[in-house]
Every structure is written in structure tokens, then in C-alpha cells.
Amino acid sequence: MGHSRICTTSTFKIGNERGGYMFYKVKNVQPLDNYKLLVSFENGEIKKYDVKPLFDKWGVFKDLISIHGLFNQVKVDTGGYGISWNDDIDLSCNELYYNGV
């Protein structure tokens, strides 16, 4: 099964004044109750991200419910460009930033 990266970083290319692209890199992620995440970004912002809407949109995310303890195993990917639970379930940093509150 391939990666399910939602809204990959290539989807959210935002030019900056030097013509480069801005990524809101993740510094830390903490699982919360009710399938929510507390995400800290390198720019100092902190947002909550609700994973529940993804259960119906992307079937692989249902594993976070059906596999006991998997949701709590979330970790920041190398470089901070996203988070992941395993090789099949991950989210990009910009998905978390733009859709977190």
C-alpha cells in the first residue's frame, strides 16, 4: 500500500520574497483525546488538528481507530515536513498548518 500523504507539500507552494517556497515545518506533535492532535510549528505557532474528518475521506485513516494504540504513536517526520503513524498514514506539514485551528 502506498503513502496517503494528504495535501502534500507540493500542493501548497507559497512563494516568498526570494522566490522560494514556504513550508510550515512541524516541531512537535502530541495526540489528544477524540482523535485530535496538538501540533507545534517551528515558527512558534501551535494548532489543533482534527483527524476525524479523514476517516471517511481516506479509508487508510480508519486504521487509527481499528488498530489499538496506533493513534498515540504519531511522530514528526525527519525534517519536520509532516507527521506519520506508519508507512501508510501520514500528513504534510502544510495540511496541518492550513487546516488546524
LINHU-V620429 format. One record per residue. RES is the residue in three letters. SS is DSSP state (2 for helix, 1 for strand, 0 for the rest). OMEGA is omega in whole degrees, -180 to 180 (none if undefined). Layout:
BEGIN
RES_SS_OMEGA / RES_SS_OMEGA
END
This chain:
BEGIN
MET_0_-177 / GLY_0_179 / HIS_0_179 / SER_0_-173 / ARG_0_-178 / ILE_1_179 / CYS_0_-177 / THR_0_-177 / THR_0_178 / SER_0_178 / THR_0_-175 / PHE_0_177 / LYS_0_-179 / ILE_0_-179 / GLY_1_173 / ASN_0_-174 / GLU_0_179 / ARG_0_179 / GLY_0_179 / GLY_0_-179 / TYR_1_-178 / MET_0_173 / PHE_0_178 / TYR_0_-173 / LYS_0_-180 / VAL_1_176 / LYS_1_-177 / ASN_1_175 / VAL_1_-179 / GLN_1_177 / PRO_1_177 / LEU_1_176 / ASP_2_173 / ASN_2_176 / TYR_2_174 / LYS_1_180 / LEU_1_171 / LEU_1_-173 / VAL_1_175 / SER_1_-179 / PHE_1_-178 / GLU_0_179 / ASN_0_177 / GLY_0_179 / GLU_0_177 / ILE_1_-179 / LYS_1_172 / LYS_1_-180 / TYR_1_-180 / ASP_1_-178 / VAL_0_-174 / LYS_0_-180 / PRO_2_-179 / LEU_2_-179 / PHE_2_180 / ASP_2_-177 / LYS_2_-177 / TRP_0_-174 / GLY_2_-177 / VAL_2_-180 / PHE_2_176 / LYS_2_175 / ASP_2_179 / LEU_2_176 / ILE_2_-170 / SER_2_179 / ILE_0_-175 / HIS_0_175 / GLY_0_-176 / LEU_0_-178 / PHE_2_-178 / ASN_2_-180 / GLN_2_-179 / VAL_0_180 / LYS_1_177 / VAL_1_177 / ASP_0_177 / THR_2_180 / GLY_2_178 / GLY_2_-177 / TYR_0_178 / GLY_1_176 / ILE_1_179 / SER_1_175 / TRP_0_178 / ASN_0_-178 / ASP_0_-175 / ASP_0_-174 / ILE_0_179 / ASP_1_178 / LEU_1_179 / SER_1_180 / CYS_2_-177 / ASN_2_172 / GLU_2_180 / LEU_2_-178 / TYR_2_-175 / TYR_2_-178 / ASN_2_173 / GLY_0_179 / VAL_0_none
END
